[in-house]
Amino acid sequence: GAGAGAGAETRASGMVGLHAQIGQLQAFVWLNTQGFEKIMKKYDKFMGFRHTPDAKAPAFEARLRHEAFKSERLDACLEKFKETRKAVGDGPGNHLEMKIISGTANKALAEEISARLGVPLSPAKVRRFNDGEVNIQLCDSVRGCNVYILQPTCPPVNDNLVELLLLVSAARRASAASVTAVMPYYGYARQDRKDRSRVPISAADVARMMEAMGVDRVVCVDLHCAQIQGFFGPRTPVDNLFAAPIAVTYFNMKDLVKPVIVSPDAGGVARAKLFMEGFTRLPNPPDVSLAVILKQRAEAGVVGTMHLVGSVEGCDCIIVDDMIDTAGTLTAAANELRNFGAKRVFAFATHGLFSGPAADRIENCVLEECVVANTVPLKAEVKEKTRKIRQVSVGKLVESAIRGIQCGTSVSALFQADMAADLLA
C-alpha cells in the first residue's frame, strides 16, 4: 500500500512538472511568433515595402495563423501529460492549482497572458448551434482549482456576455475552488445610472447575473465609471486596473512639445488628471498642463457645440478617454483643438470599439495617431481603412494582477504610475 501511494505521488508530481514545461514551451512559441512578426514588419519598413503589394509581413502573418510554430518537444510533453493524467486520475490532491480558460472574444490577449504566466490555456469547446445557442464544455478537470476565465464582453456584447456566464457556470458545476472573471472590457458599463424614467441600470444587472452564476472575483481594465465596483457585493471584490501608465510611457517617447492632456468632456477630468500625473512621475518629466472640452449633445451620439477650457496654442495635445465607439466626439474634439492652435493632436483610449464610421472619421480628421489598448480585438476592416490606429498591450498588466491574486500578494503596485515602464509590452 505504501509503495502504491508513493508511486501515485511520484506520478502526480511528474504531472505538475510536465504542466510547467508545457507552459514554458507555449510561452517560447508565443514569443517566437511575436518576434518574427516584428522582424517582418521592420524588414518591410526598411525596404520601403510597407502598405504596398510587395509587403512580406501580411502573407507571413496569415501563414502563422494557419501554421503555428511547431515544437516536437511541446507535442511530446502534451502526449506524456495526457497519459500521466489518465494514470493519476482526478482524485483529491491530484488537481493543479491554477487553470486559465479563454472564451472566443479575445483569444490573442488570452494567449499572451497565458504565455507570460507560463501556464497553458485549458482547452474549452465553445460551439454555437444553428439557432445561435452557445454550447460550452470544459475539456480539463477543474475540481478544486482556481479558475481564471478571460472573456471581455466586447461586440457582439450579448453573445460574449452569455458565453462568459456559461463558462462561469460550467466551472462552478465542475467543482472549481474559485472562479475569477477577467473582463478587460466590461460591456453595458455606460448604462450605470437611471438617467430617464422606466430604464434599467444595466451595468448593475450584469453584475447581479455574474454573482448569481458564482463569480468570486472580477478583474477589469478602466471601467467606464469606477462606481460600477459597488454594483458587486462585498463577497465579490473587483480589481479595476488602469491602462494609463502604459500609454504615458508610450507617449513619453514621442518628443512632445509643451504637452497638454485634454479631457473630451467634463466627466473625464479625473481620468485626464490621472494621466497628467503619470507624466510628473517619470524621470525628467516634461511640463504638462490640463485642458477640458465642454460639449453639449444635440441627441444621443450627436455632438452639438464645444467650448475649450485651457490653452493649447502651439502645444502637442493628447485627448484621453476610456473608449472610442463611433469616434464622433473624438474627431470633433481633435478638429476643434487644431482650430484653437494645437500643433499636433494625439488620442488615447483604453477600449477601441470603432463602430460604424469610426475608422473613416479617424482617417479623415487631424489626429496624428490614435492609441488604444488591446482589451478589444481590432477589426480587420478598421485596419484596412486607417493607418492611424496603434495598439499597446495590457498583457503584462493583467498577467501581473492574476499572478498577485493567485499568490495572495498585493496588486496595489499596479495602480502606481512609476510601474509604467515595466508594464509597456
C-alpha beads as a LAMMPS data file, in Angstrom:
LAMMPS data file: protein, C-alpha beads

425 atoms
424 bonds

1 atom types
1 bond types

-500.0 500.0 xlo xhi
-500.0 500.0 ylo yhi
-500.0 500.0 zlo zhi

Masses

1 110.0

Atoms # bond

1 1 1 0.000 0.000 0.000
2 1 1 2.812 2.398 0.879
3 1 1 4.604 1.626 -2.399
4 1 1 1.456 2.266 -4.435
5 1 1 0.896 5.554 -2.590
6 1 1 4.473 6.651 -3.247
7 1 1 4.106 5.744 -6.941
8 1 1 0.908 7.786 -7.257
9 1 1 2.597 10.735 -5.536
10 1 1 5.546 10.486 -7.953
11 1 1 3.200 10.436 -10.958
12 1 1 1.285 13.442 -9.582
13 1 1 4.485 15.456 -9.072
14 1 1 5.599 14.418 -12.569
15 1 1 2.311 15.736 -13.956
16 1 1 2.891 19.098 -12.246
17 1 1 6.386 19.246 -13.750
18 1 1 5.037 18.429 -17.221
19 1 1 2.359 21.098 -16.832
20 1 1 5.058 23.680 -16.047
21 1 1 7.133 22.545 -19.053
22 1 1 4.106 22.877 -21.349
23 1 1 3.527 26.410 -20.096
24 1 1 7.169 27.373 -20.702
25 1 1 7.223 25.848 -24.190
26 1 1 3.957 27.590 -25.122
27 1 1 5.495 30.855 -23.892
28 1 1 8.512 30.295 -26.166
29 1 1 6.213 29.548 -29.114
30 1 1 4.258 32.763 -28.497
31 1 1 7.430 34.854 -28.092
32 1 1 8.891 33.424 -31.329
33 1 1 5.673 34.213 -33.175
34 1 1 5.646 37.804 -31.908
35 1 1 9.357 38.233 -32.636
36 1 1 9.151 37.009 -36.232
37 1 1 6.103 39.202 -36.902
38 1 1 8.059 42.266 -35.739
39 1 1 11.101 41.251 -37.791
40 1 1 8.993 41.004 -40.963
41 1 1 7.367 44.382 -40.296
42 1 1 10.785 46.008 -39.745
43 1 1 12.057 44.366 -42.957
44 1 1 9.135 45.808 -44.938
45 1 1 9.740 49.237 -43.397
46 1 1 13.491 49.119 -44.173
47 1 1 12.889 48.021 -47.779
48 1 1 10.074 50.525 -48.314
49 1 1 7.516 47.745 -48.842
50 1 1 5.056 48.755 -46.095
51 1 1 1.468 49.245 -47.339
52 1 1 2.485 48.126 -50.856
53 1 1 1.714 44.909 -52.791
54 1 1 5.357 43.802 -52.205
55 1 1 4.971 43.753 -48.392
56 1 1 6.011 40.408 -46.888
57 1 1 4.514 40.811 -43.398
58 1 1 0.785 40.263 -44.220
59 1 1 1.405 36.947 -46.000
60 1 1 3.742 35.838 -43.204
61 1 1 1.170 36.687 -40.522
62 1 1 -1.555 34.837 -42.448
63 1 1 0.729 31.802 -42.658
64 1 1 1.402 31.961 -38.900
65 1 1 -2.339 31.940 -38.212
66 1 1 -2.702 28.650 -40.067
67 1 1 0.729 27.113 -39.412
68 1 1 1.812 27.993 -35.888
69 1 1 5.395 27.370 -34.796
70 1 1 5.793 23.641 -34.249
71 1 1 7.749 22.128 -31.379
72 1 1 8.368 18.374 -31.249
73 1 1 9.253 18.748 -27.560
74 1 1 5.945 20.517 -26.883
75 1 1 3.959 17.821 -28.714
76 1 1 5.812 15.092 -26.779
77 1 1 5.132 16.855 -23.448
78 1 1 1.433 17.184 -24.291
79 1 1 1.134 13.473 -25.081
80 1 1 3.024 12.471 -21.940
81 1 1 0.899 14.856 -19.864
82 1 1 -2.326 13.255 -21.174
83 1 1 -1.051 9.754 -20.392
84 1 1 0.105 10.754 -16.891
85 1 1 -3.201 12.494 -16.152
86 1 1 -5.128 9.340 -17.097
87 1 1 -2.900 7.240 -14.826
88 1 1 -3.166 9.666 -11.897
89 1 1 -6.876 10.400 -12.283
90 1 1 -8.796 13.309 -10.796
91 1 1 -8.878 12.237 -7.171
92 1 1 -8.305 14.519 -4.179
93 1 1 -4.846 16.088 -4.105
94 1 1 -4.201 15.335 -7.790
95 1 1 -5.508 18.609 -9.194
96 1 1 -3.436 21.554 -10.365
97 1 1 -3.960 24.800 -8.542
98 1 1 -4.437 27.194 -11.453
99 1 1 -6.474 26.903 -14.649
100 1 1 -6.757 29.576 -17.328
101 1 1 -9.733 29.323 -19.686
102 1 1 -10.356 31.620 -22.648
103 1 1 -13.616 32.468 -24.325
104 1 1 -13.781 33.398 -28.001
105 1 1 -13.930 37.199 -27.579
106 1 1 -10.181 37.943 -27.447
107 1 1 -8.094 34.815 -27.984
108 1 1 -4.922 36.763 -28.821
109 1 1 -4.846 38.558 -25.455
110 1 1 -5.617 35.306 -23.617
111 1 1 -2.712 33.564 -25.370
112 1 1 -0.377 36.433 -24.462
113 1 1 -1.395 36.368 -20.788
114 1 1 -1.078 32.570 -20.711
115 1 1 2.405 32.770 -22.252
116 1 1 3.517 35.460 -19.790
117 1 1 2.261 33.387 -16.844
118 1 1 3.872 30.234 -18.211
119 1 1 0.590 28.376 -17.667
120 1 1 -1.040 26.677 -20.689
121 1 1 -4.612 27.553 -21.605
122 1 1 -7.027 24.842 -20.513
123 1 1 -8.978 23.675 -23.561
124 1 1 -12.667 24.528 -23.721
125 1 1 -15.106 23.763 -26.521
126 1 1 -17.269 26.783 -27.337
127 1 1 -19.709 25.980 -30.124
128 1 1 -22.886 27.528 -31.441
129 1 1 -25.951 25.689 -32.620
130 1 1 -27.734 26.705 -35.803
131 1 1 -30.239 28.746 -33.819
132 1 1 -27.425 30.750 -32.168
133 1 1 -27.374 28.989 -28.780
134 1 1 -23.946 28.723 -27.137
135 1 1 -22.716 25.259 -26.151
136 1 1 -19.875 25.083 -23.595
137 1 1 -17.715 22.160 -22.496
138 1 1 -14.561 22.346 -20.359
139 1 1 -12.152 19.661 -21.581
140 1 1 -9.986 19.541 -18.418
141 1 1 -10.954 18.755 -14.853
142 1 1 -11.111 21.933 -12.732
143 1 1 -12.103 20.270 -9.452
144 1 1 -10.503 22.143 -6.570
145 1 1 -8.672 24.558 -8.902
146 1 1 -8.535 28.348 -9.008
147 1 1 -10.078 29.105 -12.412
148 1 1 -9.452 32.330 -14.339
149 1 1 -11.811 32.952 -17.270
150 1 1 -10.580 35.539 -19.792
151 1 1 -13.502 36.993 -21.710
152 1 1 -14.133 40.687 -22.458
153 1 1 -17.783 41.436 -23.212
154 1 1 -16.987 43.414 -26.353
155 1 1 -19.129 43.364 -29.552
156 1 1 -21.115 41.218 -30.088
157 1 1 -21.801 42.112 -26.463
158 1 1 -24.765 39.840 -25.758
159 1 1 -23.127 36.742 -27.282
160 1 1 -19.892 37.279 -25.365
161 1 1 -21.721 38.025 -22.116
162 1 1 -23.779 34.817 -22.315
163 1 1 -20.619 32.892 -23.199
164 1 1 -18.881 34.292 -20.098
165 1 1 -21.824 33.430 -17.836
166 1 1 -21.968 29.868 -19.156
167 1 1 -18.194 29.418 -18.778
168 1 1 -18.509 30.523 -15.147
169 1 1 -21.468 28.181 -14.654
170 1 1 -19.569 25.256 -16.200
171 1 1 -16.570 25.848 -13.908
172 1 1 -18.820 26.154 -10.834
173 1 1 -20.748 22.960 -11.678
174 1 1 -17.378 21.211 -12.165
175 1 1 -16.463 21.988 -8.514
176 1 1 -13.856 24.708 -9.079
177 1 1 -12.478 26.100 -5.812
178 1 1 -12.800 29.692 -7.066
179 1 1 -13.741 31.425 -10.308
180 1 1 -12.274 34.780 -11.330
181 1 1 -13.781 36.563 -14.332
182 1 1 -11.076 38.545 -16.151
183 1 1 -13.021 41.112 -18.204
184 1 1 -10.639 43.605 -19.854
185 1 1 -13.755 45.314 -21.263
186 1 1 -16.972 45.449 -19.228
187 1 1 -19.984 45.625 -21.525
188 1 1 -23.038 47.724 -20.564
189 1 1 -20.757 49.922 -18.412
190 1 1 -22.222 53.111 -19.918
191 1 1 -25.674 52.272 -18.553
192 1 1 -24.599 52.878 -14.969
193 1 1 -27.439 55.080 -13.695
194 1 1 -31.119 55.771 -14.173
195 1 1 -30.974 58.980 -16.206
196 1 1 -34.530 58.686 -17.559
197 1 1 -37.753 57.170 -16.314
198 1 1 -38.518 53.491 -16.893
199 1 1 -34.970 52.381 -17.799
200 1 1 -32.817 49.643 -16.213
201 1 1 -29.404 50.149 -14.640
202 1 1 -27.867 47.575 -16.975
203 1 1 -24.325 47.693 -15.542
204 1 1 -25.717 46.675 -12.143
205 1 1 -27.879 43.950 -13.702
206 1 1 -24.823 42.422 -15.420
207 1 1 -23.061 42.391 -12.031
208 1 1 -26.056 40.606 -10.465
209 1 1 -26.049 37.969 -13.208
210 1 1 -22.339 37.301 -12.726
211 1 1 -22.750 36.961 -8.969
212 1 1 -25.719 34.618 -9.490
213 1 1 -23.523 32.402 -11.697
214 1 1 -20.981 32.136 -8.873
215 1 1 -18.139 34.525 -9.747
216 1 1 -15.788 35.004 -6.779
217 1 1 -13.746 37.908 -8.146
218 1 1 -13.721 40.233 -11.152
219 1 1 -10.730 41.853 -12.866
220 1 1 -11.444 44.748 -15.258
221 1 1 -9.409 47.383 -17.092
222 1 1 -10.565 51.008 -16.953
223 1 1 -14.238 50.729 -16.080
224 1 1 -16.316 53.476 -17.673
225 1 1 -17.376 54.503 -14.169
226 1 1 -15.409 53.411 -11.088
227 1 1 -18.613 53.172 -9.033
228 1 1 -19.503 50.018 -11.000
229 1 1 -17.304 48.213 -8.465
230 1 1 -20.064 48.958 -5.947
231 1 1 -22.640 47.053 -8.025
232 1 1 -20.963 43.845 -6.825
233 1 1 -21.462 42.722 -3.244
234 1 1 -18.679 42.703 -0.626
235 1 1 -18.076 38.988 -1.247
236 1 1 -17.110 39.694 -4.869
237 1 1 -14.119 42.070 -4.933
238 1 1 -13.428 43.949 -8.172
239 1 1 -9.934 44.975 -9.321
240 1 1 -10.195 47.935 -11.694
241 1 1 -6.788 48.167 -13.403
242 1 1 -5.586 51.332 -15.152
243 1 1 -4.022 51.257 -18.623
244 1 1 -2.986 54.937 -18.440
245 1 1 0.554 54.268 -17.092
246 1 1 1.306 52.118 -20.147
247 1 1 0.177 54.891 -22.506
248 1 1 2.131 57.541 -20.552
249 1 1 5.358 55.631 -21.211
250 1 1 4.464 55.272 -24.885
251 1 1 3.714 58.969 -25.401
252 1 1 6.828 59.998 -23.465
253 1 1 8.863 58.529 -26.354
254 1 1 7.160 60.899 -28.833
255 1 1 9.269 64.014 -28.048
256 1 1 6.168 66.048 -27.224
257 1 1 6.324 69.867 -27.300
258 1 1 4.579 71.535 -24.320
259 1 1 2.196 68.574 -23.908
260 1 1 -1.393 69.260 -22.885
261 1 1 -3.689 66.475 -21.662
262 1 1 -7.225 67.102 -22.876
263 1 1 -10.427 65.649 -21.475
264 1 1 -13.140 65.490 -24.189
265 1 1 -15.887 66.113 -21.595
266 1 1 -16.332 67.291 -18.015
267 1 1 -16.901 63.734 -16.762
268 1 1 -13.424 62.648 -17.866
269 1 1 -11.449 65.322 -15.990
270 1 1 -10.394 62.904 -13.225
271 1 1 -9.128 60.427 -15.848
272 1 1 -7.184 63.173 -17.674
273 1 1 -5.744 64.429 -14.375
274 1 1 -4.523 60.913 -13.520
275 1 1 -2.929 60.692 -16.971
276 1 1 -1.211 64.045 -16.436
277 1 1 0.113 62.961 -13.030
278 1 1 1.657 59.932 -14.738
279 1 1 3.988 62.261 -16.665
280 1 1 5.101 64.011 -13.473
281 1 1 6.390 60.710 -12.024
282 1 1 8.620 59.910 -14.997
283 1 1 12.395 60.584 -14.918
284 1 1 12.998 64.117 -16.288
285 1 1 9.261 64.845 -16.520
286 1 1 8.023 67.346 -19.137
287 1 1 5.947 70.375 -18.148
288 1 1 2.399 69.104 -18.687
289 1 1 -0.851 71.068 -18.427
290 1 1 -4.549 70.179 -18.498
291 1 1 -7.437 71.324 -20.697
292 1 1 -11.116 70.382 -20.886
293 1 1 -13.594 70.436 -23.753
294 1 1 -17.174 71.098 -22.675
295 1 1 -19.659 69.615 -25.122
296 1 1 -23.396 69.793 -25.455
297 1 1 -25.107 66.905 -27.199
298 1 1 -27.973 67.630 -29.585
299 1 1 -29.088 63.985 -29.146
300 1 1 -27.536 60.590 -28.322
301 1 1 -24.439 60.108 -30.464
302 1 1 -24.612 63.633 -31.943
303 1 1 -22.404 66.412 -30.543
304 1 1 -23.785 69.953 -30.677
305 1 1 -21.463 72.786 -29.537
306 1 1 -17.967 72.584 -27.977
307 1 1 -16.051 75.017 -25.733
308 1 1 -12.409 74.773 -24.607
309 1 1 -11.248 75.474 -21.053
310 1 1 -7.456 75.956 -21.089
311 1 1 -4.804 76.940 -23.641
312 1 1 -3.400 74.702 -26.404
313 1 1 -1.710 77.300 -28.633
314 1 1 1.472 75.762 -30.121
315 1 1 1.188 72.643 -27.943
316 1 1 1.026 68.922 -28.606
317 1 1 -2.306 67.645 -27.285
318 1 1 -3.298 64.179 -26.096
319 1 1 -7.041 63.551 -25.873
320 1 1 -7.678 60.967 -23.137
321 1 1 -10.888 58.934 -22.896
322 1 1 -11.898 55.480 -21.704
323 1 1 -13.377 54.237 -25.000
324 1 1 -13.889 55.108 -28.654
325 1 1 -17.182 53.959 -30.154
326 1 1 -18.201 55.839 -33.309
327 1 1 -15.381 58.423 -32.778
328 1 1 -17.750 61.361 -33.290
329 1 1 -16.760 63.099 -30.046
330 1 1 -13.066 62.305 -30.525
331 1 1 -12.727 63.611 -34.083
332 1 1 -14.798 66.716 -33.354
333 1 1 -12.581 67.450 -30.337
334 1 1 -9.404 66.900 -32.378
335 1 1 -10.541 69.275 -35.130
336 1 1 -11.587 71.834 -32.514
337 1 1 -8.148 71.686 -30.857
338 1 1 -6.471 72.327 -34.216
339 1 1 -8.717 75.374 -34.677
340 1 1 -7.525 76.626 -31.266
341 1 1 -3.886 76.436 -32.441
342 1 1 -2.727 72.983 -31.324
343 1 1 0.471 71.814 -33.041
344 1 1 -0.132 68.048 -33.058
345 1 1 -3.119 66.112 -31.757
346 1 1 -2.924 62.551 -30.431
347 1 1 -5.567 60.419 -28.765
348 1 1 -5.550 57.622 -26.217
349 1 1 -8.478 55.440 -25.206
350 1 1 -8.326 52.136 -23.380
351 1 1 -11.110 50.435 -25.336
352 1 1 -11.239 50.827 -29.116
353 1 1 -14.664 49.630 -30.286
354 1 1 -14.559 51.553 -33.607
355 1 1 -18.203 51.030 -34.532
356 1 1 -19.809 52.219 -37.766
357 1 1 -17.987 55.170 -39.399
358 1 1 -15.263 55.400 -36.695
359 1 1 -12.345 54.298 -38.911
360 1 1 -13.264 56.717 -41.731
361 1 1 -13.679 59.595 -39.278
362 1 1 -10.271 58.962 -37.702
363 1 1 -8.566 58.709 -41.093
364 1 1 -10.106 61.989 -42.293
365 1 1 -9.544 64.073 -39.135
366 1 1 -6.410 65.915 -37.949
367 1 1 -5.303 63.204 -35.493
368 1 1 -1.649 62.203 -35.851
369 1 1 -2.147 58.892 -34.064
370 1 1 -4.873 57.136 -32.119
371 1 1 -3.554 54.759 -29.446
372 1 1 -5.784 52.093 -27.877
373 1 1 -5.185 49.079 -25.657
374 1 1 -5.792 45.540 -26.882
375 1 1 -8.661 44.930 -24.451
376 1 1 -10.884 44.696 -27.542
377 1 1 -9.560 42.976 -30.700
378 1 1 -9.033 45.387 -33.594
379 1 1 -11.306 44.584 -36.523
380 1 1 -9.675 43.743 -39.875
381 1 1 -11.816 46.301 -41.724
382 1 1 -10.659 49.043 -39.329
383 1 1 -7.004 48.194 -40.051
384 1 1 -7.699 48.433 -43.775
385 1 1 -9.411 51.835 -43.582
386 1 1 -6.884 53.722 -41.440
387 1 1 -3.204 53.532 -40.512
388 1 1 -3.504 55.974 -37.616
389 1 1 -4.565 53.403 -35.008
390 1 1 -1.868 51.854 -32.811
391 1 1 -2.423 49.201 -30.135
392 1 1 -0.489 48.823 -26.888
393 1 1 -0.793 45.630 -24.887
394 1 1 -2.259 45.279 -21.391
395 1 1 -0.971 41.693 -21.259
396 1 1 1.702 42.432 -18.627
397 1 1 -0.778 44.428 -16.558
398 1 1 -3.432 41.679 -16.453
399 1 1 -0.813 38.941 -16.022
400 1 1 0.625 40.761 -13.007
401 1 1 -2.861 41.070 -11.480
402 1 1 -3.612 37.360 -11.969
403 1 1 -0.242 36.414 -10.503
404 1 1 -0.893 38.611 -7.457
405 1 1 -4.367 37.122 -6.913
406 1 1 -3.099 33.560 -7.283
407 1 1 -0.119 34.082 -4.955
408 1 1 -2.099 36.096 -2.411
409 1 1 0.098 39.189 -2.795
410 1 1 -0.990 42.806 -3.115
411 1 1 -1.867 44.192 -6.554
412 1 1 -1.779 47.809 -5.364
413 1 1 1.598 48.382 -7.053
414 1 1 -0.154 48.058 -10.432
415 1 1 -2.020 51.313 -9.727
416 1 1 1.199 53.318 -9.397
417 1 1 2.363 55.401 -12.370
418 1 1 6.041 54.563 -11.702
419 1 1 5.272 50.967 -12.803
420 1 1 4.582 52.274 -16.317
421 1 1 7.951 51.423 -17.850
422 1 1 7.668 47.822 -16.614
423 1 1 4.116 47.396 -17.949
424 1 1 4.677 48.644 -21.525
425 1 1 4.807 45.492 -23.652

Bonds

1 1 1 2
2 1 2 3
3 1 3 4
4 1 4 5
5 1 5 6
6 1 6 7
7 1 7 8
8 1 8 9
9 1 9 10
10 1 10 11
11 1 11 12
12 1 12 13
13 1 13 14
14 1 14 15
15 1 15 16
16 1 16 17
17 1 17 18
18 1 18 19
19 1 19 20
20 1 20 21
21 1 21 22
22 1 22 23
23 1 23 24
24 1 24 25
25 1 25 26
26 1 26 27
27 1 27 28
28 1 28 29
29 1 29 30
30 1 30 31
31 1 31 32
32 1 32 33
33 1 33 34
34 1 34 35
35 1 35 36
36 1 36 37
37 1 37 38
38 1 38 39
39 1 39 40
40 1 40 41
41 1 41 42
42 1 42 43
43 1 43 44
44 1 44 45
45 1 45 46
46 1 46 47
47 1 47 48
48 1 48 49
49 1 49 50
50 1 50 51
51 1 51 52
52 1 52 53
53 1 53 54
54 1 54 55
55 1 55 56
56 1 56 57
57 1 57 58
58 1 58 59
59 1 59 60
60 1 60 61
61 1 61 62
62 1 62 63
63 1 63 64
64 1 64 65
65 1 65 66
66 1 66 67
67 1 67 68
68 1 68 69
69 1 69 70
70 1 70 71
71 1 71 72
72 1 72 73
73 1 73 74
74 1 74 75
75 1 75 76
76 1 76 77
77 1 77 78
78 1 78 79
79 1 79 80
80 1 80 81
81 1 81 82
82 1 82 83
83 1 83 84
84 1 84 85
85 1 85 86
86 1 86 87
87 1 87 88
88 1 88 89
89 1 89 90
90 1 90 91
91 1 91 92
92 1 92 93
93 1 93 94
94 1 94 95
95 1 95 96
96 1 96 97
97 1 97 98
98 1 98 99
99 1 99 100
100 1 100 101
101 1 101 102
102 1 102 103
103 1 103 104
104 1 104 105
105 1 105 106
106 1 106 107
107 1 107 108
108 1 108 109
109 1 109 110
110 1 110 111
111 1 111 112
112 1 112 113
113 1 113 114
114 1 114 115
115 1 115 116
116 1 116 117
117 1 117 118
118 1 118 119
119 1 119 120
120 1 120 121
121 1 121 122
122 1 122 123
123 1 123 124
124 1 124 125
125 1 125 126
126 1 126 127
127 1 127 128
128 1 128 129
129 1 129 130
130 1 130 131
131 1 131 132
132 1 132 133
133 1 133 134
134 1 134 135
135 1 135 136
136 1 136 137
137 1 137 138
138 1 138 139
139 1 139 140
140 1 140 141
141 1 141 142
142 1 142 143
143 1 143 144
144 1 144 145
145 1 145 146
146 1 146 147
147 1 147 148
148 1 148 149
149 1 149 150
150 1 150 151
151 1 151 152
152 1 152 153
153 1 153 154
154 1 154 155
155 1 155 156
156 1 156 157
157 1 157 158
158 1 158 159
159 1 159 160
160 1 160 161
161 1 161 162
162 1 162 163
163 1 163 164
164 1 164 165
165 1 165 166
166 1 166 167
167 1 167 168
168 1 168 169
169 1 169 170
170 1 170 171
171 1 171 172
172 1 172 173
173 1 173 174
174 1 174 175
175 1 175 176
176 1 176 177
177 1 177 178
178 1 178 179
179 1 179 180
180 1 180 181
181 1 181 182
182 1 182 183
183 1 183 184
184 1 184 185
185 1 185 186
186 1 186 187
187 1 187 188
188 1 188 189
189 1 189 190
190 1 190 191
191 1 191 192
192 1 192 193
193 1 193 194
194 1 194 195
195 1 195 196
196 1 196 197
197 1 197 198
198 1 198 199
199 1 199 200
200 1 200 201
201 1 201 202
202 1 202 203
203 1 203 204
204 1 204 205
205 1 205 206
206 1 206 207
207 1 207 208
208 1 208 209
209 1 209 210
210 1 210 211
211 1 211 212
212 1 212 213
213 1 213 214
214 1 214 215
215 1 215 216
216 1 216 217
217 1 217 218
218 1 218 219
219 1 219 220
220 1 220 221
221 1 221 222
222 1 222 223
223 1 223 224
224 1 224 225
225 1 225 226
226 1 226 227
227 1 227 228
228 1 228 229
229 1 229 230
230 1 230 231
231 1 231 232
232 1 232 233
233 1 233 234
234 1 234 235
235 1 235 236
236 1 236 237
237 1 237 238
238 1 238 239
239 1 239 240
240 1 240 241
241 1 241 242
242 1 242 243
243 1 243 244
244 1 244 245
245 1 245 246
246 1 246 247
247 1 247 248
248 1 248 249
249 1 249 250
250 1 250 251
251 1 251 252
252 1 252 253
253 1 253 254
254 1 254 255
255 1 255 256
256 1 256 257
257 1 257 258
258 1 258 259
259 1 259 260
260 1 260 261
261 1 261 262
262 1 262 263
263 1 263 264
264 1 264 265
265 1 265 266
266 1 266 267
267 1 267 268
268 1 268 269
269 1 269 270
270 1 270 271
271 1 271 272
272 1 272 273
273 1 273 274
274 1 274 275
275 1 275 276
276 1 276 277
277 1 277 278
278 1 278 279
279 1 279 280
280 1 280 281
281 1 281 282
282 1 282 283
283 1 283 284
284 1 284 285
285 1 285 286
286 1 286 287
287 1 287 288
288 1 288 289
289 1 289 290
290 1 290 291
291 1 291 292
292 1 292 293
293 1 293 294
294 1 294 295
295 1 295 296
296 1 296 297
297 1 297 298
298 1 298 299
299 1 299 300
300 1 300 301
301 1 301 302
302 1 302 303
303 1 303 304
304 1 304 305
305 1 305 306
306 1 306 307
307 1 307 308
308 1 308 309
309 1 309 310
310 1 310 311
311 1 311 312
312 1 312 313
313 1 313 314
314 1 314 315
315 1 315 316
316 1 316 317
317 1 317 318
318 1 318 319
319 1 319 320
320 1 320 321
321 1 321 322
322 1 322 323
323 1 323 324
324 1 324 325
325 1 325 326
326 1 326 327
327 1 327 328
328 1 328 329
329 1 329 330
330 1 330 331
331 1 331 332
332 1 332 333
333 1 333 334
334 1 334 335
335 1 335 336
336 1 336 337
337 1 337 338
338 1 338 339
339 1 339 340
340 1 340 341
341 1 341 342
342 1 342 343
343 1 343 344
344 1 344 345
345 1 345 346
346 1 346 347
347 1 347 348
348 1 348 349
349 1 349 350
350 1 350 351
351 1 351 352
352 1 352 353
353 1 353 354
354 1 354 355
355 1 355 356
356 1 356 357
357 1 357 358
358 1 358 359
359 1 359 360
360 1 360 361
361 1 361 362
362 1 362 363
363 1 363 364
364 1 364 365
365 1 365 366
366 1 366 367
367 1 367 368
368 1 368 369
369 1 369 370
370 1 370 371
371 1 371 372
372 1 372 373
373 1 373 374
374 1 374 375
375 1 375 376
376 1 376 377
377 1 377 378
378 1 378 379
379 1 379 380
380 1 380 381
381 1 381 382
382 1 382 383
383 1 383 384
384 1 384 385
385 1 385 386
386 1 386 387
387 1 387 388
388 1 388 389
389 1 389 390
390 1 390 391
391 1 391 392
392 1 392 393
393 1 393 394
394 1 394 395
395 1 395 396
396 1 396 397
397 1 397 398
398 1 398 399
399 1 399 400
400 1 400 401
401 1 401 402
402 1 402 403
403 1 403 404
404 1 404 405
405 1 405 406
406 1 406 407
407 1 407 408
408 1 408 409
409 1 409 410
410 1 410 411
411 1 411 412
412 1 412 413
413 1 413 414
414 1 414 415
415 1 415 416
416 1 416 417
417 1 417 418
418 1 418 419
419 1 419 420
420 1 420 421
421 1 421 422
422 1 422 423
423 1 423 424
424 1 424 425
